[in-house]
């Protein structure tokens, strides 16, 4: 896949997309029993694989399940699972902040609609609206500070907000 696609297509944010593409290509190869050898595309690696029908069905089913899992498929990797199990506190802490930011964002959006007049102007003096904004900024600041303490070079709180809610 890396040889057949532009290098610029591969970056941190696309790793799960490429994993999905690769799994789908492998599933198609198993279904069609055709997998061209990279160096000699005319050579079919599946022709001499010795794959029996039961193995073929099992693998196709497993890969199909993995594709349906979506991004959670990454949790099948033992080292990722071990990291989460061995060090759950940071994961739990960031997950809690993400959930709080999602909730605050939704409540803020609802409050903006309530505080909007017929001309579309928002009353920024509304105490509840101000409280939502203040807490939202506090949570982002907490994440920002923790990221810096853990060695991140992130310098923009708005980027943190966007990435957390991705």
N, C-alpha and C positions, 0 to 999 in steps of 0.2 A: 504494500500500500504506500509505503514511504517513497519507493522508487517511481510509482505511477502517478503521484500527485505532487503539486508544487510544495517546496519546503516551507513556504510561508503559511501553508494550511495547518501546519503542526505547531501548536503552542499550548501553554498550560490549560487554557480554557477549552481546548478541543480534544483533550485526551480521552474523555468518555465517549465523545462522538466517534473517534477513530476506533476505540475498542468495540463499540457497537457495530461499526462498519466491518471490522475484521471478523467479528463473530458471525455476522450475517454472511460474509463471503465464505467462511468455513462451512456454515450450514448449507449454503448452495452447493459447495464442492461435495459435501457428503450426500446431498440429495441426488445430484447429477453424476456422482462418481467421476468427476473431472476436476483435476487440480494440476494446472500446468507448472512444470518445474521452472523455477526462476531463470536459470542459466540457459535452459533449452526448452522454450515454451511448447514445442511440439511433443515433449515427453509428458505423459500423464502420470503423476505420482500416485493417483488412486488406483491405477491399473494393477499395480503390484503390491498394494497395501495389505492384501489378505483380510480385508474387513468383511466379516460375515453380516448377514441381514440383521441379526439381533443387535450386534454392536452398532450398526448403522442407525437403526431405529432409536436405540438408547442415546447415542450421541446427538442425533437430530433433536430428540425430545429435550435433552439437557440444555443444548444451546438455545433452543426456542424458549425455554423457561428463562434462561439467562437474559435473553433479549427483552422479554416481557418485564423482567425485574427493573430494567432501566438503570439509572446511576447506582442503585443499591448493589448491583452486581460486583462492584469494587470490594464490597465487604466479604466476598468469597475468597479474596486474597489473604492468606494466613498472616502475613506481616502487618497488613492493615488492621485485621481483626485483633491481632495481638496488641498493637499500639492502642487501640480503643479500649480493650479489656485491661491492659496493664496500666494505662494512664487515663482513666475515664474522667477524672476531675476537670481537666481543661476542656475536653469535649463537651461535658455536661454544662460547664460554665458558659461556653460560647453558644451552645444550643439554647440555653435559658435566655441569653441576651437576644438571640435572634427571634425567639418567640415573643419576647417583650417588645422588640422593635416592630414586629409585624402587627401586634395588637395595637400598639400606640399609633402606628401609621394609619390603620383602619379607623381607630377612634378619632384621630385628628382629621381625617378626610370627612367623616360624618359630621364632626363639629364645625368644620369650615362651611359645609352646606347649611347647617342650622344658623350660623352667624352671618350668612350672606343676605344682603338686601336685594330688592327687586332690580337694582342696577348692576348686580354682580360684585359689589364691594363687600369685603369681609371686615367685620368689626374685630380688629386685632386687640381691642381692650378687654375682650371677653376673658374672664378669669380661668375658665375651664380650658379654653383654647391655649392660653398662656401656660397653664400647668402641663398640658400635653406636650407642648413644644419644649418646655424646660426639662421634663423627664426624658424626652427623646434625646436631647443634647447631652444629658447626664449619662445615659446608657452608651451613646457613641463615644463620649469622652472616656468612660470606663474601659471600653474595648480598645480604644486608641492607646491609653496608658499601658494596659496589659500587653498589647502587641509590642510596644516599644521595650517594655521590661523583658520580654521574651526574645528580644533581638531583632524584631522586624524593623525595616527601614521605611515603613509607611509614613507619609508626611501629610496626608490629606484626610481629614475626618469625613468629608463627603464621599470619598472613594470607599472608605470603610462601610459607610451606610449602604451604598449601592451594592457592594460585594456581599455584605451580610444578607441582603434581601434578594440576591440572585437566585 
